[in-house]
Amino acid sequence: MITNQLGKWSRHQISPSMQTVSSGCKARGKMNEKFKPFKVPKDVQAALELLLQHARRDYGGARRCAMFLLSLWDGDTYKADLQDLMYCDADMFAAMMRLYQYLYASNQQLYSLLAEDKIKPVIEAWVQAFAAAGTYAR
């Protein structure tokens, strides 16, 4: 059970204070014809944007953000080490947990919130480093 300001809501209920996502549902880059736009809380959008900004940088925390996002984008290809999350800055960790909590509570995948053109720079920036570390499966 997740608690918000209006009380408790279950995994399949969505908070009433959400706005529509304009990016659409991208299932590994392909539009799902049956998709109806989800409404995403502003704090989740802010957390996602913060993680994307940091994932495009070049430092240890950026690598952790990138691995977290990529493992949510395509867990078969990108493997995240959960132990690494313990070494993130507090604001990055909070953003990761808020995004993950929302995905769980709304029963969604990251590609339903994020267009492929937003994650592609992260993939391009980190795929070689992840391949060298053995966290890239392809």
N, C-alpha and C positions, 0 to 999 in steps of 0.2 A: 504494500500500500504506500502510495506517495502522498505527501501532504502538501497542499498549496494554501494560499491565503483564504480560499473559499471553503476549505475543508479537505476531506479525503477523496481521492478518485482512484479507481482501479486501473489495471493495465490497459483496458480497452476503452476507458473514458478519456476524453480530451478536455483540457482546461478551456473555459469559455473565453479567455482573454488571448486568443490566438489570431494571427493574421495569415492570409493566404500566401503560399509559396508560389512564386512565379516560374521557378526553374523547371517544374515538371518532374515526372518520374523517369529516371534513366536507369534501366536495367542493363548494367554494363555497357552503357552508351546508347541503348536502343529505347525509343519511346514505347511505353506500354499503352496500347489503345484504350484499355479499360480504366486507365488512371483518371481519378478525379483529384484535383489539387487538395493537399492537406493544409490544415491551418497549423502554423508553427508558432509557439510562444516567442516573444521578442528576445527573452533571455537565452533561449536555445539558439536563435539565429545569431545573437551576439557571441555566444560561446563558439559556434561553428566558424564565424568570421575571424575571431581571435586565433583559433587553432590553425586556420588556413594561412593567416598572416605569418604566424610563427613557423609553420611547416615549410615555408618558402625561404627561410633564412638558413644560415650556415653556422650552427653551434649545436651542442649536445641536446639542449631542450628542443630545438627545431627537429632534430632527428627523432626524438621521442614523439613529438606531435605528429610528424609525418607518418611514422610507423603506426601510431594509433589510428589515424584517419584512413590510411591505406588498408589496414587490416579490417576496418569496418566497411570499406568500399568493396574489397575483394579478399576475403579471408583465406580463400584457397591459394591465392598467389602470394600474399604478403602476410607474414607471421609476426605478431607482436609479442614481446616478452613482457608479461604483466609486472614482473619485478622492476623493469625500467620505469614504470609509472611512479614508483615511490621516490624517484630522484628528480621529479619535475618541480618547477616552482609552484607555489601554492595556487596562484591564479590559473596556471595551465592545468593543474590537476583538477581544480574546481570546474573548469570549462569542460574537460574530458568527462568528468563524472556527470555533469549536467546533461551533456549531449547523450551519453550512454544511457542515463536514466530515462531521458525522453524517448529514445529509440525503443527501449524495453517497454515503457508504459504505453506507448502508442502502437507497438507491434509493427514498426517500420524498419526499413533498411536505410543506410546512409544515402544510397543512390536515389532514394525517393525525395531527398531534401536538397541534393546537390547535383548540379549539372556537370557533365563530363568536362567541360572547358574550365571549370573551377578546380578540379582535382588533377587535371593533366599536368599543370606546371609542377605540382608536388611529385608526381610520378617521374617526370623528366629529371627533376633535380636530385632525386634520391635513389632511383632504380639501380644505378651502378654501385653505390655504397651498400645498399641492401644485398645485392648479389654477392659482393665480396664478404659480407658478414654472414651469409648463409640464411638470411631471412626472406629471400626472394625465391619462390618455388619454381619459376619458369626458366 
